[in-house]
Amino acid sequence: MRVSVQAGCPSCGSPNLALAGTIPSSDLFAGQQLPKPRAGGALYGCRVCHLAFRFPCPSDDELNNLYETGCADAWTNGQARKDWKIAKAWIDERLPVGSSILDVGCFDGGFLNTLGPGYERYGVEIQSRAAEKARSRGVNRIAASYAELANWSDRFDAIVAFDLIEHVRDPANLLAMFAKAVRPGGLVIVSSGNSDAWSWRLLGARYWYCAIGEHISFVNPRWARKISRRVGLAFERSEFFSHTEAGALRKLTEISRNVAYRLAPAMTALARRMGAGGKQARRFPELADYPPSWMSARDHFICLCSKPTI
């Protein structure tokens, strides 16, 4: 089914969109419990560039306010993150020690801290408390907002962004700013959820990753290949991973819960209303439709792009 959503796809402007379904309401944003749930809106997909996105979504000012009041430890996962390990290996392989690395959405500087002090370490971070933690680790905060990257050209040897692009209204514009700010021969490394993952396709708009309140754009390697060419980057490779290392029992449990949620949503909603799942579904009936988590799913990807020297 074709739909019309304002000016079309946020990445490419195409009006060739498909409605994927309604995103469940959520009472969380950036790790912070909200006074009342926020409506999830709907999930749309672009048939041209393969971006999926939430519509409607909060205004930029509203998003910024929500992030600033969010939990200062919301995205702290330690040094075991799979995408950090992959990105560090790519940087070590391609760039000499002493290179300048910019982490956009650096939070508390965790990834840059894994590189060690031999690199020039720069960060962009909106959350002031997290940015202060990064500064204490030797990270030079060059901006609070990624929009300020528009002022930089051919400056950094590598730009990394972990779990950031899903928070951005126009991810193609973000990638274009990365392409402008990185030096010729430099690297751009991005990780995010993979909307082409089989687990995601099973549940569509009701997938747990879509229901996270601060997630508004959803990408995949097909989108990354197309948009990287458009903004002047060479797409080199991608790897797929799960954010959580889980044993067989947890994997089986999460698969079972999500398949049940897909096949018998009314039963899942009833369990929510009876107190299962940690949601206030008795007080806020709309939370009965909130999906079970699937942290063990292999539903993320990281991609490596480079800026041509000619």
PyMOL commands that set and color helices and strands:
alter all, ss='L'
color gray80, all
select helices_A, chain A and resi 60-68+82-94+110-115+128-136+146-151+165-167+171-181+198-206+208-211+221-230+248-263+265-273+276-278+285-289
alter helices_A, ss='H'
color red, helices_A
select strands_A, chain A and resi 2-3+17-22+26-29+32-38+42-46+52-55+100-104+120-124+140-143+156-162+182-193+217-218+234-241+300-306
alter strands_A, ss='S'
color yellow, strands_A
deselect
rebuild
show_as cartoon
